[in-house]
Amino acid sequence: MTAATPPASDLRAAIQLRYGGRAAAQVALDEPAAAACCGTDTSCCAPRPTGVNAFSEDLYDLETLDGVPLKAALARLGCANPTAVAELQPGQIVLDLGSGGGLDALLAARRVGPSGQVYGVDMTDEMLSLAWRNAAEAGVGNVSFLKGDIEHVPMPDACVDVVISNCVINLAADKRNVIAEAWRVLKPGGKFAVADVVIRGGLPENSPFSDALRQDLYAWGSCVAGALSDVEYLAMLTAQGFTGARVDVLRGHTASDLFPSGLPDYATLEPAETVNAILERFASAVVHADKPGGVT
Ligand SMILES: C[S@@+](CC[C@H](N)C(=O)[O-])C[C@H]1O[C@@H](n2cnc3c(N)ncnc32)[C@H](O)[C@@H]1O
């Protein structure tokens, strides 16, 4: 990421305000979260008909959601289903970075079974309350939600078999810290399998629109402005020591996925076709990598 970005403290404050509002609205009104994280709808009280935005629609099949409390299913704000690709096994310890309303943690808890354990980490109090509430409603005992920043995970070294995450790492101010923490908490032989937004080929250099996008706090909170390129993701994982890193793109996005209420004013800095071509580089993907070692 070369263009200037907002200060980390501003990013954290904006993200907590935004997701705190989403979670509190759902708890207080006992209704699905309004427009989801990903999507730059400035009226956060304007839910799409399903309560879930374009990024988060159609991520989980009905069989997967069978038995999950409706409110937990509707609280999803992700961009893929990391539990479907993480090859979770009974008895494993799983960490979900940025667990939000807890849907992926609940699905992972089901996959690892009673001999396994799932931890969700989130920095937003209202999201943690919502996740605990959803776990209680689901009657799931092998899941815990911890307050913390994914750049400083409140867990000991080498205690986790699999790190999952869903549309959160793009929100972190310093992604290198997140990857270093995932490495630290993973046991040797552990897996990193996260869903995230990536920019295929990155943003163009010398692009006024791209530079303004990187500065846009609202677009950061929408899982757009903070996304890494596929190349950056792979380079960071490899530099940390992970092996077998790969980015599997699941679906590309359009300008209207990313900005459902219309393009921001700074989109006029470049011709419409240039802006659309830049936004079409954004995609939802699953990023895989392995921490070498462990039992052979
Ligand atoms: C887009 S939502 C995704 C929630 C969940 N993974 C899902 O798929 O529904 C982002 C979540 O990550 C949390 N979050 C964002 N940045 C974080 C950070 N640096 N540390 C911990 N949690 C963070 C937010 O509070 C919010 O709950």
The ligand as an ORCA input file, in Angstrom:
! r2SCAN-3c Opt
* xyz 0 1
  C     -16.809     -6.557      8.670
  S     -17.129     -7.034     10.288
  C     -16.943     -8.795     10.121
  C     -17.493     -9.546     11.293
  C     -17.484    -11.064     11.143
  N     -16.171    -11.572     10.862
  C     -18.461    -11.526     10.091
  O     -18.049    -12.152      9.130
  O     -19.642    -11.254     10.244
  C     -15.630     -6.519     11.075
  C     -15.492     -6.875     12.548
  O     -14.119     -6.793     12.884
  C     -13.952     -6.045     14.070
  N     -12.637     -5.388     13.967
  C     -12.234     -4.527     13.015
  N     -10.945     -4.181     13.211
  C     -10.527     -4.856     14.306
  C      -9.293     -4.921     15.014
  N      -8.228     -4.217     14.631
  N      -9.232     -5.720     16.097
  C     -10.312     -6.435     16.515
  N     -11.512     -6.404     15.887
  C     -11.609     -5.632     14.789
  C     -15.132     -5.106     14.123
  O     -15.411     -4.711     15.438
  C     -16.242     -5.966     13.511
  O     -16.895     -6.737     14.466
*
